[in-house]
Amino acid sequence: MQGGAADLRGHISPGGVYTYIDQALGAWEQRPVFKTNVTRFTSLRTINPQVPLSTLRKILDYFPIPQQEFSLDPSYEDTNSKIVEHDVIEPYAQDENVAIFKNLQKLQSVGLVVPVDSEYMYFAAMESKACKLTSLGYHYWRLVKDKRI
């Protein structure tokens, strides 16, 4: 499975294994049946998470209120510098903003954040737009807020 049954935190549970197998079989194959009598899932195995937990915990820094949008500008895009040949737009790339933007892109890659009024995070930054939490992002925001991650 190579970690395909893991959640964002890197935990592989019986429910994750079931979901992985169910999706792998496709619509016309034999359907697996999942029966359990447990009060909570335990982790069968832990792998490196898709997004480092330290990055996931920063979700509260970027979104103090889950409905809030995170405003972007060209200073968040690391290619917006004089070193890279293209049209450079002020404000130029700033290391601190670039680090934040890379974390937001990681969160977007796992479906926790989406750009607002843009197809890609790059354009949201270059056009001074924003990004926001998805429903799944809000779920993980609550887990971080409640110190469960």
C-alpha positions as CSV (number, residue, x, y, z in Angstrom):
1,M,0.0,0.0,0.0
2,Q,3.0,2.2,0.5
3,G,1.2,4.5,2.9
4,G,-1.9,4.9,0.8
5,A,-4.2,4.1,3.7
6,A,-2.6,6.7,6.0
7,D,-4.4,9.9,7.1
8,L,-2.8,13.3,7.0
9,R,-1.1,12.7,10.3
10,G,0.5,9.5,9.0
11,H,-1.6,7.0,11.0
12,I,-2.9,3.9,9.3
13,S,-6.1,2.6,11.0
14,P,-8.4,-0.2,10.1
15,G,-10.8,2.3,8.7
16,G,-8.1,3.7,6.5
17,V,-7.2,0.3,5.2
18,Y,-10.9,-0.4,4.4
19,T,-11.2,2.9,2.5
20,Y,-8.0,2.3,0.6
21,I,-9.2,-1.2,-0.5
22,D,-12.7,0.0,-1.3
23,Q,-11.3,2.7,-3.6
24,A,-8.8,0.4,-5.2
25,L,-11.4,-2.1,-6.3
26,G,-13.4,0.3,-8.4
27,A,-17.1,0.5,-9.0
28,W,-17.6,-3.0,-10.6
29,E,-15.4,-5.2,-8.5
30,Q,-16.3,-7.2,-5.4
31,R,-17.1,-4.9,-2.4
32,P,-15.4,-5.4,0.9
33,V,-17.5,-5.4,4.1
34,F,-16.3,-3.6,7.1
35,K,-17.7,-4.6,10.5
36,T,-16.4,-3.5,13.8
37,N,-17.4,-3.2,17.4
38,V,-14.9,-0.6,18.8
39,T,-15.2,2.8,20.4
40,R,-12.2,4.2,18.6
41,F,-9.7,3.2,16.0
42,T,-6.1,2.5,17.0
43,S,-3.2,3.1,14.7
44,L,-1.9,-0.1,13.1
45,R,1.2,1.7,11.8
46,T,2.5,5.2,11.6
47,I,4.4,6.6,8.6
48,N,5.8,10.1,7.8
49,P,2.8,12.4,7.4
50,Q,2.1,14.0,4.0
51,V,2.5,17.4,5.7
52,P,4.8,17.7,8.7
53,L,2.9,18.1,11.9
54,S,4.8,21.3,12.7
55,T,3.4,22.7,9.4
56,L,-0.1,21.5,10.2
57,R,0.0,23.1,13.6
58,K,0.7,26.5,12.0
59,I,-2.8,26.5,10.5
60,L,-3.9,28.5,13.6
61,D,-1.2,31.1,12.8
62,Y,-2.5,31.6,9.3
63,F,-6.2,31.3,10.1
64,P,-6.8,32.5,13.7
65,I,-10.5,32.4,12.8
66,P,-11.4,29.5,10.4
67,Q,-13.7,31.6,8.2
68,Q,-10.9,34.2,7.7
69,E,-9.1,34.4,4.3
70,F,-5.3,34.7,4.3
71,S,-4.3,37.6,2.1
72,L,-1.5,37.0,-0.4
73,D,0.6,39.3,-2.6
74,P,3.6,38.8,-4.9
75,S,6.0,38.8,-1.9
76,Y,4.9,35.3,-1.1
77,E,6.1,33.8,-4.4
78,D,9.8,32.9,-4.3
79,T,10.2,33.1,-8.1
80,N,9.2,36.8,-7.9
81,S,12.8,37.9,-7.5
82,K,15.4,39.6,-9.7
83,I,17.3,36.3,-9.9
84,V,14.6,34.6,-11.9
85,E,14.1,35.9,-15.5
86,H,10.5,37.1,-15.9
87,D,8.4,40.2,-15.1
88,V,9.1,41.0,-11.5
89,I,6.3,42.7,-9.6
90,E,6.6,44.7,-6.4
91,P,6.6,43.8,-3.6
92,Y,9.5,41.4,-4.3
93,A,9.8,38.0,-2.7
94,Q,10.5,38.1,1.0
95,D,12.0,35.0,2.8
96,E,9.5,35.1,5.6
97,N,6.5,35.3,3.3
98,V,8.0,32.7,0.9
99,A,8.3,30.2,3.9
100,I,4.6,30.9,4.8
101,F,3.5,30.4,1.2
102,K,5.3,27.1,0.9
103,N,3.5,25.9,4.0
104,L,0.2,27.0,2.6
105,Q,1.0,25.2,-0.7
106,K,1.6,22.0,1.3
107,L,-1.7,22.4,3.0
108,Q,-3.3,23.0,-0.4
109,S,-1.7,19.8,-1.8
110,V,-3.7,17.7,0.8
111,G,-6.9,19.6,0.4
112,L,-6.9,21.8,3.5
113,V,-6.5,25.2,1.7
114,V,-7.8,26.5,-1.6
115,P,-7.0,29.7,-3.5
116,V,-9.8,32.3,-3.6
117,D,-10.8,33.5,-7.1
118,S,-7.8,31.8,-8.7
119,E,-7.1,28.3,-10.0
120,Y,-3.6,28.0,-8.5
121,M,-1.9,29.4,-5.4
122,Y,0.8,31.0,-7.6
123,F,-1.8,33.2,-9.4
124,A,-3.5,34.0,-6.1
125,A,-0.2,35.4,-4.8
126,M,0.8,37.1,-8.0
127,E,-2.6,38.7,-8.4
128,S,-2.8,39.7,-4.6
129,K,-5.8,37.5,-3.9
130,A,-6.2,35.2,-0.9
131,C,-6.6,31.6,0.2
132,K,-9.1,30.0,2.6
133,L,-9.7,26.7,4.5
134,T,-11.7,23.9,2.9
135,S,-14.2,21.9,5.0
136,L,-11.5,19.4,5.7
137,G,-9.2,22.2,6.5
138,Y,-11.7,23.5,9.1
139,H,-11.8,20.0,10.6
140,Y,-8.0,19.9,11.0
141,W,-8.1,23.5,12.3
142,R,-10.4,22.3,15.1
143,L,-8.2,19.4,15.9
144,V,-5.1,21.7,16.2
145,K,-7.1,24.2,18.2
146,D,-8.3,21.5,20.6
147,K,-4.6,20.3,20.9
148,R,-5.5,16.9,19.4
149,I,-2.7,17.3,16.9
